[in-house]
Amino acid sequence: MKQLNRNKPITKAKYSKILLNIIIGIWFVIIILLIRPFKKIYIAPLQTSRIGHFILDTEILLARIYTDQLSSRKKILVIWVPDASISNNYVYNIWKQIISIVPYNTFSSAILVTAIYLEKLTKIRITYRFIGWDGYLPYEHLLGYAPTFFRIPEEDEKECIKTLKSNGVDTSKQWVCILARDNEYLNKIQKNLSWDFNSYRNSNIETYKDAAEYLASKNILIFRMGVHVDKPFASNNPKLIIDYANSDWRTEMLDIFLSVKCLFFISSATGLDAVQYATRRPILTVNLAQPLSFIKYSKNHLFILKKFFYKKTSKFLSIKEFYELGSAGGFTVDNPRNLRTQDFERLGIEVIDNTASEIKYATIEMYEFLTRGNDVAELSEEQIKFWGNFPNVPGFDKSRPALSRIGKKFIHENRWLL
């Protein structure tokens, strides 16, 4: 199987293709620049191929456009160019009602490529886009200032409720969504690539069962989310704990509806949980394996981490030590925040998943936070110390206080993180 390589050098054929795109697209970009004194027009990539970027990147870019319009007091027109493939057609239709999307073709692709290269060459801003793997992180705080753009039409909500009822779901109950990352989805949709470099982010759905049982004891529905998952999520209480990912009534629209309307979402930081960030909904992240790329500016976010055991010292790494070790030779050029599976192996770091007990107690804490409110909402001294020791990662503004919380019981039992 072909290995994904994002550091592959640009070949002569690649340069020829870029040059051809510029020849095709340069005239349109010149027209945009000529109109610019009278009308602010920009080009933006719409990352339709991966649902997480499709939803969250677009929402944050819209927040940037919103704040730029407020500061300049001028209307900004952005033309969005999609990828060749679309990960969720329902999301595409939502965005079509909100932003100006042109069809993907040779011409639109050439315009985007030309805009990006001309912007690099002239330093004149032509695009709205993020640069690098985690380019959106310096702008994530804007979600606290801008309105929510991603939303479901009321008629679609009614249709989703009808679908749930017809499949025996009691829609009068609250529900929680659970999503455990595995490689099955990516292996299905991009079979020619190997995704092993990202496998350290995966987790075992079986370890989420205790959390699901706890929520069921509170008469809460649980929907196991996902597309093309590698394991079933069997339960002795199928009326409350529903393996929705393996049901025959799963739809793209229902995926989004369940995510938007849930009490909270339990995720391992992958794909569909972008809905929660985009709509400012509560989320519990467990098995977090990329702590340097975690969205930090919402009090509705609770998380616990995978553990990084450094074999050389026989100790767990703090986030600061993890970053220092990566900066000394672990991070790749295009992903200067997070290690990959082969990097962990090379550096002698064992990645250890959260236990079922850790996930359950984090779930209890999240539930109590949402149901009890202010008496558990304040950041403790341990929380403040954790964020105070967070490394000076590019894009993480330490002058702006982090509001997301690491699990109280988790940090108390793993004080090496401090």
C-alpha positions in Angstrom: 0.0 0.0 0.0 1.3 3.4 -0.9 2.5 5.5 2.1 1.2 9.0 2.4 4.2 11.4 2.0 3.5 15.1 2.4 7.2 16.0 2.1 7.5 14.7 -1.5 9.6 17.1 -3.6 7.9 19.0 -6.4 8.8 17.3 -9.7 9.2 18.8 -13.2 5.7 17.6 -14.1 4.3 19.2 -11.0 5.9 22.5 -11.9 4.5 22.2 -15.4 1.0 21.7 -14.0 1.4 24.7 -11.7 2.5 26.8 -14.6 -0.4 25.7 -16.7 -2.8 26.6 -13.9 -1.3 30.1 -13.6 -1.6 30.6 -17.4 -5.3 29.7 -17.2 -6.1 31.6 -14.0 -4.0 34.7 -14.1 -6.5 36.7 -16.1 -9.3 36.2 -13.6 -7.0 37.1 -10.7 -5.9 40.3 -12.5 -9.5 41.3 -12.9 -10.1 40.8 -9.2 -7.1 43.0 -8.4 -8.4 45.7 -10.8 -11.8 45.6 -9.1 -10.3 45.6 -5.6 -10.4 49.4 -5.1 -14.2 49.4 -5.6 -15.1 45.9 -4.3 -13.1 43.7 -1.9 -13.0 40.3 -3.5 -11.0 37.3 -2.3 -10.6 33.6 -3.2 -10.9 30.9 -0.6 -10.3 27.1 -0.7 -13.3 25.1 0.6 -11.8 21.8 2.0 -14.7 19.5 1.1 -12.7 16.3 1.1 -12.4 15.9 4.9 -15.4 16.7 7.0 -13.5 18.1 9.9 -11.8 20.8 7.8 -14.9 21.1 5.7 -16.9 22.3 8.7 -14.4 23.9 11.1 -12.0 25.6 8.7 -14.9 27.2 6.9 -16.5 28.4 10.1 -13.3 29.9 11.4 -12.6 31.6 8.0 -16.2 33.0 8.1 -15.4 34.3 11.6 -12.3 36.0 10.2 -14.2 37.6 7.4 -16.9 38.8 9.8 -14.4 40.5 12.1 -12.5 42.0 9.1 -15.7 43.4 7.8 -16.5 45.0 11.2 -13.0 46.6 11.4 -13.0 47.8 7.8 -16.7 48.6 7.7 -16.7 47.3 4.1 -18.5 44.3 2.7 -16.2 41.5 1.6 -17.0 39.1 -1.2 -15.3 35.7 -1.0 -15.5 33.2 -3.8 -15.0 29.6 -2.5 -13.4 26.9 -4.6 -14.1 23.3 -3.4 -12.0 20.2 -3.6 -12.6 17.6 -6.3 -14.3 15.3 -3.8 -17.0 16.0 -1.2 -17.0 14.2 2.1 -20.6 15.1 3.1 -23.1 16.4 0.5 -25.5 17.6 3.2 -22.8 19.9 4.7 -22.1 21.1 1.1 -25.7 22.1 0.7 -25.7 23.9 4.0 -22.7 26.0 3.0 -24.2 26.6 -0.4 -27.0 28.6 1.3 -24.5 30.7 3.2 -21.4 31.3 1.0 -20.6 31.7 -2.8 -19.3 28.4 -4.0 -18.2 27.9 -7.6 -18.2 24.3 -9.1 -14.9 22.4 -9.0 -13.3 22.3 -12.5 -10.1 23.0 -14.3 -10.8 26.7 -14.4 -11.8 27.2 -10.8 -8.9 25.1 -9.6 -6.5 27.2 -11.8 -7.8 30.4 -10.3 -7.2 29.2 -6.7 -3.7 28.0 -7.5 -2.9 31.3 -9.3 -4.2 33.3 -6.4 -2.1 31.4 -3.9 1.2 31.7 -5.9 0.6 35.3 -6.9 -0.1 36.1 -3.2 3.3 34.5 -2.2 5.1 36.4 -5.0 3.7 39.8 -4.6 2.7 39.8 -0.8 -0.7 41.2 -1.9 -3.5 39.5 0.0 -5.7 37.7 -2.5 -7.0 34.7 -0.5 -8.7 33.8 2.8 -7.0 30.5 3.8 -5.0 28.8 6.5 -1.3 27.9 6.0 -0.1 24.5 7.3 -1.7 21.6 9.1 -3.0 23.7 12.0 -3.1 27.1 10.4 -6.5 27.8 11.9 -5.3 27.7 15.5 -4.2 31.4 15.8 -7.8 32.3 14.8 -9.8 29.8 16.9 -10.6 32.5 19.6 -12.7 34.3 16.9 -15.4 31.7 17.5 -16.1 33.5 20.7 -16.7 36.8 19.0 -18.5 35.9 15.7 -22.0 34.5 15.3 -22.5 30.9 14.4 -22.7 30.4 10.6 -23.1 26.7 10.4 -26.7 25.8 11.2 -29.4 23.3 10.2 -32.7 24.5 8.6 -35.8 23.9 10.7 -37.5 21.7 8.1 -34.4 19.4 8.1 -34.6 19.1 11.9 -38.3 18.0 11.6 -37.3 15.4 9.0 -34.5 14.0 11.2 -36.9 13.7 14.2 -39.3 11.9 12.0 -36.6 9.4 10.9 -35.5 8.8 14.5 -39.1 8.1 15.7 -39.7 5.8 12.8 -36.7 3.7 13.9 -37.9 3.4 17.5 -35.9 6.3 19.0 -37.5 8.2 21.9 -36.7 11.8 20.8 -38.1 13.2 24.1 -34.9 12.1 25.7 -31.6 13.9 25.7 -28.7 12.2 23.9 -24.9 12.1 23.8 -22.8 11.2 20.7 -19.7 9.0 21.0 -17.0 8.8 18.3 -13.9 6.8 18.6 -11.4 7.3 15.8 -10.1 4.4 13.7 -8.6 4.1 10.2 -11.5 2.3 8.6 -13.1 5.4 7.1 -9.8 6.7 5.5 -8.9 3.2 4.3 -12.2 2.9 2.6 -12.3 6.3 0.8 -8.6 6.5 -0.1 -7.5 2.9 -0.5 -4.3 3.8 -2.4 -2.8 5.5 0.7 -1.6 4.1 4.0 -2.8 6.0 7.1 -0.6 4.2 9.6 1.3 7.5 10.2 -1.8 8.7 12.0 -2.8 5.5 13.8 -1.5 6.7 17.2 -4.7 8.8 17.3 -7.0 5.7 17.2 -8.7 4.2 20.2 -10.8 1.2 21.0 -14.5 1.7 21.1 -14.8 -1.0 23.8 -13.2 1.4 26.3 -16.1 3.8 25.9 -18.8 1.3 27.1 -18.5 2.1 30.8 -19.1 5.8 30.0 -22.1 4.8 27.8 -23.6 2.7 30.6 -23.2 5.5 33.1 -25.1 7.9 30.8 -27.8 5.2 30.1 -28.3 5.0 33.9 -29.2 8.7 33.7 -31.9 7.8 31.1 -29.8 9.4 28.3 -29.6 8.1 24.8 -26.2 7.3 23.4 -25.5 7.3 19.6 -22.2 5.7 18.5 -21.2 7.8 15.5 -19.0 7.1 12.5 -18.9 5.9 8.9 -17.1 2.7 8.0 -16.1 1.8 11.6 -14.0 -1.2 12.4 -15.9 -2.7 15.3 -19.5 -2.9 16.4 -20.7 -1.3 19.7 -22.9 -4.0 21.2 -24.9 -3.3 24.4 -27.3 -5.1 26.7 -29.4 -1.9 26.5 -29.9 -1.3 22.7 -32.9 1.0 23.4 -30.6 3.6 25.0 -27.1 2.7 23.6 -27.5 2.7 19.8 -24.8 1.6 17.4 -26.0 4.2 14.9 -22.8 3.9 12.8 -23.7 0.4 11.9 -27.5 1.0 11.5 -29.2 0.8 8.1 -30.9 4.3 8.7 -27.7 6.4 9.1 -27.7 9.4 6.8 -25.4 12.4 6.2 -28.1 14.8 7.4 -28.8 12.7 10.5 -25.1 12.7 11.3 -25.1 16.5 11.5 -28.5 16.8 13.3 -27.5 14.3 16.1 -24.2 16.2 16.6 -25.7 19.6 16.7 -28.6 18.7 19.1 -26.8 16.4 21.5 -26.3 17.2 25.2 -22.6 16.8 24.5 -20.3 14.9 22.2 -17.6 12.5 23.4 -14.8 12.3 20.8 -11.2 11.3 20.3 -10.5 14.5 18.3 -11.5 13.5 14.8 -13.7 14.4 11.9 -17.3 14.9 12.8 -16.6 16.5 16.2 -15.8 19.7 14.1 -19.6 20.3 14.3 -19.3 20.9 18.0 -16.5 23.5 17.7 -18.2 25.2 14.8 -21.6 25.4 16.6 -20.0 26.2 20.0 -21.5 23.1 21.5 -20.1 21.1 24.5 -17.6 18.5 23.8 -15.6 16.0 25.8 -12.4 14.9 24.1 -10.7 11.7 25.4 -7.7 9.9 24.0 -6.4 13.3 22.9 -3.1 12.5 21.1 -2.4 15.9 19.6 -2.5 18.3 22.6 -0.7 21.1 20.7 -3.5 21.3 18.2 -6.4 21.3 20.6 -8.9 24.2 20.6 -8.4 25.9 23.9 -10.7 28.9 24.1 -14.1 27.5 25.1 -15.3 26.7 28.6 -17.7 24.0 27.1 -14.7 21.8 26.2 -13.3 19.2 28.6 -10.5 16.8 27.7 -8.1 14.1 28.9 -4.9 13.1 27.2 -3.3 10.0 25.9 0.0 9.4 27.8 3.4 9.7 26.2 5.8 7.3 28.0 9.5 8.1 27.2 11.4 4.8 27.3 14.8 6.5 27.7 13.9 8.0 31.1 11.1 5.6 32.0 8.8 8.6 32.6 5.7 10.2 31.2 6.3 13.3 29.2 4.6 16.6 30.1 3.2 18.6 27.2 6.2 20.9 27.4 8.6 18.0 27.3 6.7 16.5 24.4 7.0 19.7 22.5 10.7 20.2 23.3 11.5 16.6 22.2 9.6 17.1 19.0 11.2 20.4 18.3 14.7 18.8 18.7 14.1 16.5 15.7 10.7 14.8 15.9 8.3 17.1 14.1 8.1 17.1 10.3 8.5 20.3 8.3 4.8 20.5 7.3 3.5 19.5 10.7 5.5 21.3 13.3 3.3 20.5 16.3 2.6 16.8 16.4 4.6 13.6 16.0 3.5 10.8 13.8 3.5 7.0 14.5 6.9 6.5 13.0 8.3 9.5 14.9 7.1 8.0 18.2 8.8 4.7 17.3 12.0 6.4 16.3 12.2 8.5 19.5 11.3 5.7 21.8 7.9 7.0 22.9 5.0 4.7 23.8 1.6 6.2 23.3 -0.8 4.9 26.0 -4.6 5.1 25.5 -7.0 6.3 28.2 -8.5 3.5 30.2 -12.3 2.7 30.4 -12.3 4.1 33.9 -10.6 7.4 32.9 -13.1 7.9 30.1 -16.0 7.1 32.4 -14.9 9.6 35.1 -14.3 12.3 32.5 -17.8 11.6 31.2 -19.2 12.0 34.8 -17.4 15.3 35.2 -18.7 16.6 31.9 -22.3 15.5 32.8 -22.1 17.2 36.2 -20.6 20.3 34.7 -23.6 20.7 32.3 -26.2 19.8 34.9 -24.8 21.4 38.0 -23.3 24.5 36.4 -21.2 27.1 38.1 -20.1 25.2 41.2 -17.9 22.9 39.0 -17.2 25.4 36.2 -14.3 27.4 37.7 -10.8 26.6 36.8 -8.9 25.0 39.7 -5.4 25.8 40.7 -4.3 22.6 39.0 -6.0 23.7 35.8 -4.4 27.2 35.9 -1.0 25.6 36.6 -1.4 23.2 33.7 -2.1 26.0 31.2 0.7 28.1 32.8 3.2 25.4 32.0 1.9 24.9 28.4 4.7 25.5 25.9 5.0 28.6 23.8 3.7 26.9 20.7 3.2 29.2 17.7 -0.4 30.1 17.4 -1.2 29.7 21.1 -1.5 33.2 22.6 -0.6 32.9 26.3 -1.9 36.4 26.9 -5.4 35.2 26.2 -6.4 32.7 28.9 -7.3 29.2 27.9 -10.8 28.3 29.0 -10.9 24.6 28.1 -10.5 22.3 31.1 -8.4 19.1 31.5 -10.3 16.5 33.6 -10.1 17.2 37.3 -9.7 13.6 38.4 -7.3 12.9 35.5 -4.9 15.8 36.3 -5.0 15.0 40.0 -3.9 11.4 39.2 -1.3 12.4 36.6 0.5 15.3 38.3 3.5 14.8 36.1 1.5 16.9 33.6 2.1 19.9 35.9 
